[in-house]
Amino acid sequence: MSNAVNIARRKFLKQGAALLATFAIPRNLESLTKNNQMTNKNTYDVIIVGGSYSGLAAGLALGRALRNVLIIDAEKPCNESSPHSHNFITNDGIAPDEIAMTAKTQVKKYETVEFVKDIAVKGLKINEGFKIETISGKSFLGKKLIFATGITDLMPNIQGYSECWGISAIHCPFCHGYEVQHVKTGVLENGESGFEFVSLISNWTEDLTLYTNGKSTLTEEQTRTLESNHIRIVENKIIKLEHKDGYMERIVFADSNKERITALYAKNLFIQHSQIPEQMGCILTDEGYIRTGNMQTTTIDGIFACGDNSSRMRTLANAVATGTTAGMIVNKELIEEKFLIKRKY
Ligand SMILES: Cc1cc2nc3c(=O)[nH]c(=O)nc-3n(C[C@H](O)[C@H](O)[C@H](O)COP(=O)(O)OP(=O)(O)OC[C@H]3O[C@@H](n4cnc5c(N)ncnc54)[C@H](O)[C@@H]3O)c2cc1C
């Protein structure tokens, strides 16, 4: 991705985040939380915000480590529009909510792990650790915080796109490519990123078009390479995807031309699903992910992040792997603090 696109994207992400934060925090939140007396019941070793694949994986590791854990989840995972999930071993081809439900049932067996359906709206550093406030006016204390909050896809201004998202407008060939092999496929992207993406997708189909949705910013060499590999480049502005129940049939251009299409890969712009990590001082990368070390530590001591919010590797397998790591490392930190051991990572 070019620097200019990166900067524009980053700026857009920030503006979007600020806007969402404004709407997310109710005006009377302060008065609600002041009236909410803290009790021991509101105090945990670890609070996990986000109880989807990565949050549940962290919760499982911590439950097995006998930790008192609270998982706060709004139950809005990013893949809910997809009929099936693929490429996650033991659960290939299963509906996303079924996988999450199995995971939740297994985590619920650990009696030290509690769940609350709510939206966390504010996080504060306090002496003993952290305080999380929710939209319903509750507040909870935790020695450590794990954000497993995911990201929110921002849909491009193309009619019908959001209805197709997760069904025939897709983000990842490893998740969906096998199911749409050898069909009329498009890639919606431009420039360096478009070149890389369309080259990747050529592994799954030979009937491939790169839709730059405006003037191509490919180099001459990239254009020649794509053409010699029989990949079409279409610069027409797209206004609509005609579809039946999310399965796209035709792509409609601003000049009223149409062409047949079955699957369209795209890289959406995104924002963090929760703005709390950034509000609490966690640094984001230029791309908009929470910056983490290889043990899922963020730039704020005691706060961890896992899953989509901190990785370009947008898969269940990665969400679960990073969630498990976060859970295990948080437990390790709590032990080290008890024994006054100096941290080595
Ligand atoms: C359309 C689509 C299809 C996909 N298909 C596949 C596939 O086939 N195979 C595959 O391996 N991967 C697939 N993925 C990727 C996979 O879904 C993600 O990598 C995975 O869901 C990330 O898990 P996560 O726990 O990090 O985030 P999410 O699953 O997005 O969950 C985040 C959770 O945090 C909660 N949350 C956020 N903010 C707050 C807050 N402030 N308070 C309380 N709760 C909060 C949300 O409500 C949500 O429940 C797909 C992704 C998409 C978008």
The ligand as a Gaussian input file, in Angstrom:
#p B3LYP/6-31G(d) Opt

LIG

0 1
 C      -17.214000     -12.030000       6.842000
 C      -16.076000     -12.763000       7.469000
 C      -15.903000     -14.120000       7.240000
 C      -14.824000     -14.791000       7.839000
 N      -14.640000     -16.119000       7.563000
 C      -13.614000     -16.773000       8.158000
 C      -13.398000     -18.164000       7.902000
 O      -14.113000     -18.803000       7.143000
 N      -12.343000     -18.761000       8.527000
 C      -11.505000     -18.085000       9.376000
 O      -10.568000     -18.689000       9.916000
 N      -11.702000     -16.762000       9.626000
 C      -12.731000     -16.111000       9.046000
 N      -12.916000     -14.782000       9.291000
 C      -12.041000     -14.098000      10.261000
 C      -12.534000     -14.389000      11.697000
 O      -13.927000     -14.256000      11.757000
 C      -11.850000     -13.412000      12.649000
 O      -10.461000     -13.545000      12.518000
 C      -12.299000     -13.703000      14.084000
 O      -13.688000     -13.538000      14.233000
 C      -11.554000     -12.778000      15.050000
 O      -11.958000     -13.081000      16.336000
 P      -11.890000     -11.964000      17.470000
 O      -12.321000     -12.645000      18.715000
 O      -10.576000     -11.284000      17.443000
 O      -12.952000     -10.852000      17.011000
 P      -14.518000     -10.989000      16.729000
 O      -14.890000     -12.388000      16.359000
 O      -14.857000      -9.925000      15.745000
 O      -15.208000     -10.687000      18.131000
 C      -15.019000      -9.496000      18.830000
 C      -16.021000      -9.528000      19.978000
 O      -15.763000      -8.439000      20.846000
 C      -16.984000      -7.816000      21.165000
 N      -16.727000      -6.414000      21.521000
 C      -16.089000      -5.462000      20.812000
 N      -16.043000      -4.306000      21.483000
 C      -16.690000      -4.537000      22.657000
 C      -16.980000      -3.734000      23.777000
 N      -16.620000      -2.450000      23.845000
 N      -17.678000      -4.277000      24.823000
 C      -18.064000      -5.580000      24.784000
 N      -17.805000      -6.403000      23.727000
 C      -17.123000      -5.872000      22.697000
 C      -17.829000      -7.964000      19.904000
 O      -19.208000      -7.791000      20.171000
 C      -17.457000      -9.389000      19.493000
 O      -18.292000     -10.344000      20.124000
 C      -13.954000     -14.088000       8.680000
 C      -14.128000     -12.721000       8.908000
 C      -15.171000     -12.063000       8.301000
 C      -15.339000     -10.588000       8.537000

